[in-house]
Amino acid sequence: MSVSIETTEVPVAATKQNHDVFLGTQNRLPEFSLGGKVVCVSGAARGLGLTQAEALLEAGATVYALDRLEEPSPEFFQIQKRAVEQLGTALHYRRIDVRDTELLNTVIEAIANTEGRMDGLVAAAGIQQETPALEYSAKDANTMFEVNVTGVFMTAQAVAKQMIRFGNGGSIALIASMSGTVANRGLICPAYNASKAAVIQLGRNLAAEWGQYRIRVNTISPGYIVTAMVENLFVQFPERRDQWPKENMLGRLSSPNEYRGAAVFLLSDASSFMTGSDLRIDGGHSAW
């Protein structure tokens, strides 16, 4: 016995139209949307911070980039233009050194007053210094901790104060490192690694204190990322270009774009029951 089945083809144009209508709306993964949210990103004049800022813009957030550079990178202005013309949101720049706590609080309070809310933070500002432990000066160590630990702490505190003032809760993501979990073979960075371990522990403690205000705090621990700074490092230490990829399970290094989703995930309702956690993205480097 044969059975005849009648099928109806949907025109490609109609399929694409439906895709355009529904993608990115309340009908598809609405928990990832940051529409109407105001987010600060420190260290966002360039590099990983700027890449994550663009992802947050694409998710619908209004983003304020905080950095100590007098002028952000040329790419910043391209993304700023795209935010307005293509994404229907805005990217702003505020020059600030995270060690200047008084100015930090003033600037973030002013942002909150202008926007009438404060919803998120990605604390990506940080510095690196490669010096053997026996040669490290107290001054250099203190500078490392001032930026990478105290600066991150005070930025989170300033943002949390505004979240509490408006009473809407919020989400904070602190950029740590796999170097906060393991000692990198062949990378002589005792103060940097210690500072990133401190960021992971800081995140847990802030989560414990601020959960009562519906503020979630998590950390992101990246592995080796190929940035302009790392490319310059490869010129100085060419053997690392070959060695580093061999130290993780994927056999390659990462790019800043591979951390976009993590920022959106942690700042959105997609991670609404996640706090006090470290999201390690290191190609399996620390899992051997």
JOBELDA-V237056 format. One record per backbone hydrogen bond with DSSP energy under -1.0 kcal/mol. NH is the residue of the N-H (numbers start at 1). CO is the residue of the C=O. If there is no record, write none. Layout:
nh={NH,NH}
co={CO,CO}
This chain:
nh={15,16,17,18,19,20,21,22,23,25,28,32,33,34,37,39,40,41,42,43,44,50,51,52,53,54,55,56,57,58,59,60,61,62,63,64,65,66,67,73,76,78,79,80,81,82,83,84,85,86,87,89,92,94,96,100,101,104,105,106,107,108,109,110,111,112,113,114,115,116,119,120,121,122,123,124,124,135,141,142,143,144,145,146,147,148,149,150,151,153,154,155,156,157,158,159,160,161,162,163,164,165,166,167,170,171,172,173,174,175,176,178,180,181,182,187,189,193,194,195,196,197,198,199,200,201,202,203,204,205,206,207,208,209,210,211,213,214,215,216,218,219,220,221,223,226,227,231,232,233,234,235,236,237,240,243,244,247,249,254,258,259,260,263,264,265,266,267,268,270,271,272,274,276,279,281,285,287}
co={11,12,13,14,15,16,17,18,19,22,25,29,30,59,34,62,120,64,122,66,66,46,47,48,49,50,51,52,53,54,55,57,56,37,90,39,92,41,94,45,73,74,75,76,77,78,79,80,81,82,82,83,63,65,67,97,99,100,101,102,103,104,105,106,107,108,109,110,111,112,38,38,171,40,173,42,122,132,137,138,139,140,141,142,143,144,145,145,146,149,150,151,152,153,154,155,156,157,158,159,160,161,162,163,214,119,216,121,218,123,220,222,177,178,178,184,187,189,190,191,192,193,194,195,196,197,198,199,200,201,202,203,204,205,206,207,210,211,210,170,172,277,174,279,281,254,225,227,228,229,230,231,232,233,237,239,240,244,283,224,255,256,257,259,260,261,262,263,264,31,268,269,271,217,219,221,282,284}
